[in-house]
Structure formats: structure tokens, C-alpha cells
Amino acid sequence: MYSVPLEAVSHVRRVCSLYKRSLRNLESWYDHRPAYRYRAVLLRERFDKNKNEKDMRVAKQLIMKGEEELKEMSHWQPKKFCKSPGGSAFERAVVPPDWVLDYWSPEEKAQYPDYFARREQRKKEYIQWWEKQYGKSTQGSSH
């Protein structure tokens, strides 16, 4: 999912982003490790050749050309990490929220006495912190 940047992105950050996206694109094109490494070294050489450019107009043009080239050379089916957005296992395992443990039966809780004792202590500490930070809760009192 793409979004509109909320802050100005520095030139250095744009260069690093372009480099990383270019490497990821190379991974999609070259499954054979030596071929990928060869292309990655060539890519790094291209970036290093222009790293000392002082004129920001020229540097900005280089970045724009690089982003355009990446757009043209992008793989038709980019490699994605399985747990990243768009990956095959993205949000596959649902992690239950903590409050689910409050509904365990006493028999289930008895199997893990140390854990639930520590959990109850931490809940009390959290309530104390909350009341110190925000004041006592008015829930349950009549207005």
C-alpha cells in the first residue's frame, strides 16, 4: 500500500531507498546467487560513482533518472517476503489479544500459576500507573 509522504524526504534517504529498491528488483530478476551478486556489485559501482556530487540540481536529476529506470526495469512479478504485505503468509497467524486470557477457566489458569500470578501483579501495576498518570476512573459512578 502506497501513501503520500507527510514530511519532506532528504536526498540521502531517497538515495538509500532507491538503492535498496534496486537491489530488491535485482533479486527478483536473478535467482542464481553469483549472477545476482555480479549485478549488485555493478549497481553499487554506479551509485559510488556519483556519491560525491556536490551540485544538488545534478544530484536530483540523477535520482529522478534512477527512479525512472527502476520503474522501467521493474520485474513483472516482484519477489516478496512471505510475511510482508502482499506476501503469501501476510496476517495468516492471528495473534489473540491479551484480554482473552481473562476468560480462561480457573482449571486452565492453574496449569500456569507463575505466569498468571505475574500477570495479575502487572495488571495492578498498570492500573496504578494509569491512575497516577490520568486520575481515577469515573466509570461506575453516577453523574
C-alpha positions as CSV (number, residue, x, y, z in Angstrom):
1,M,0.0,0.0,0.0
2,Y,1.4,3.3,-1.0
3,S,0.8,6.5,0.8
4,V,1.6,10.2,0.5
5,P,4.7,11.2,2.5
6,L,3.8,13.5,5.3
7,E,7.3,15.0,5.6
8,A,10.0,16.1,3.3
9,V,12.3,13.2,2.4
10,S,16.0,14.1,2.4
11,H,18.2,13.4,-0.6
12,V,20.3,10.9,1.3
13,R,17.1,9.0,2.3
14,R,15.9,9.0,-1.3
15,V,19.3,7.6,-2.5
16,C,19.2,4.9,0.1
17,S,15.7,4.0,-0.7
18,L,16.4,3.8,-4.5
19,Y,19.5,1.6,-3.8
20,K,17.5,-0.8,-1.7
21,R,14.6,-1.0,-4.1
22,S,17.1,-1.6,-6.9
23,L,18.7,-4.5,-5.0
24,R,15.3,-6.0,-4.3
25,N,14.4,-5.7,-8.0
26,L,17.7,-7.5,-8.9
27,E,16.7,-10.3,-6.5
28,S,13.5,-10.7,-8.5
29,W,15.4,-11.0,-11.8
30,Y,18.3,-13.2,-10.8
31,D,17.7,-16.4,-8.8
32,H,21.2,-17.6,-9.3
33,R,23.3,-16.1,-6.5
34,P,26.5,-15.4,-8.4
35,A,24.6,-13.6,-11.2
36,Y,22.7,-11.5,-8.6
37,R,26.0,-10.6,-6.8
38,Y,27.6,-9.6,-10.0
39,R,24.7,-7.3,-10.9
40,A,24.6,-6.0,-7.3
41,V,28.3,-5.0,-7.5
42,L,27.7,-3.2,-10.8
43,L,24.8,-1.4,-9.2
44,R,26.9,-0.4,-6.2
45,E,29.6,0.9,-8.6
46,R,27.0,3.1,-10.3
47,F,25.9,4.6,-7.0
48,D,29.5,5.1,-5.8
49,K,30.5,6.8,-9.0
50,N,28.1,9.7,-8.2
51,K,28.3,9.8,-4.4
52,N,30.4,12.9,-4.2
53,E,28.2,15.0,-6.5
54,K,28.0,18.5,-4.9
55,D,25.6,20.2,-7.3
56,M,22.1,19.4,-5.9
57,R,20.4,20.0,-9.2
58,V,22.6,17.3,-10.9
59,A,22.1,15.0,-7.9
60,K,18.3,15.5,-8.1
61,Q,18.3,14.7,-11.8
62,L,20.4,11.6,-11.2
63,I,17.8,10.4,-8.6
64,M,14.9,11.1,-10.9
65,K,16.7,9.2,-13.7
66,G,17.4,6.3,-11.4
67,E,13.8,6.1,-10.2
68,E,12.6,6.2,-13.8
69,E,15.0,3.5,-14.8
70,L,13.9,1.4,-11.8
71,K,10.3,1.9,-12.9
72,E,11.0,0.7,-16.4
73,M,13.2,-2.2,-15.3
74,S,10.9,-3.5,-12.5
75,H,10.2,-7.2,-12.5
76,W,6.7,-8.2,-13.7
77,Q,6.3,-10.4,-10.6
78,P,8.5,-8.9,-7.8
79,K,9.7,-11.2,-5.0
80,K,8.0,-10.5,-1.7
81,F,8.8,-11.7,1.8
82,C,6.1,-14.1,2.9
83,K,5.0,-12.2,6.0
84,S,5.2,-8.7,4.3
85,P,2.1,-7.0,2.9
86,G,1.2,-8.8,-0.3
87,G,3.2,-11.9,0.8
88,S,1.7,-15.4,0.9
89,A,1.6,-15.6,4.7
90,F,0.7,-11.9,5.5
91,E,-1.5,-11.8,8.6
92,R,-2.0,-15.6,8.3
93,A,-1.5,-16.3,12.0
94,V,-3.9,-14.3,14.1
95,V,-2.4,-13.3,17.5
96,P,-5.2,-13.2,20.1
97,P,-5.3,-10.1,22.2
98,D,-4.2,-10.2,25.8
99,W,-7.7,-9.8,27.3
100,V,-8.6,-13.3,26.0
101,L,-6.6,-14.8,28.9
102,D,-9.1,-13.1,31.4
103,Y,-11.7,-15.6,30.2
104,W,-9.7,-18.7,30.9
105,S,-11.3,-21.0,33.4
106,P,-9.6,-21.5,36.8
107,E,-8.6,-25.0,35.8
108,E,-6.7,-23.6,32.8
109,K,-5.1,-20.9,34.8
110,A,-4.0,-23.4,37.4
111,Q,-1.7,-25.1,34.8
112,Y,0.4,-21.9,34.7
113,P,0.3,-20.4,38.2
114,D,3.6,-18.4,38.0
115,Y,2.5,-16.8,34.7
116,F,-0.9,-15.7,35.9
117,A,0.4,-14.5,39.3
118,R,2.9,-12.3,37.5
119,R,0.2,-11.2,35.0
120,E,-2.2,-10.2,37.9
121,Q,0.7,-8.2,39.5
122,R,1.4,-6.4,36.2
123,K,-2.2,-5.6,35.8
124,K,-2.3,-4.0,39.2
125,E,0.9,-2.0,38.4
126,Y,-0.6,-0.8,35.2
127,I,-3.8,0.3,36.9
128,Q,-1.7,2.2,39.5
129,W,0.3,3.8,36.7
130,W,-2.9,4.8,34.8
131,E,-4.5,6.4,37.9
132,K,-1.3,8.3,38.6
133,Q,-1.0,9.4,35.0
134,Y,-4.7,10.2,34.2
135,G,-6.5,10.2,37.6
136,K,-9.1,7.7,38.9
137,S,-11.6,6.3,36.6
138,T,-15.2,7.7,36.9
139,Q,-16.7,4.6,35.4
140,G,-19.5,3.2,37.5
141,S,-20.1,6.5,39.4
142,S,-23.3,8.4,38.8
143,H,-23.3,11.8,37.3
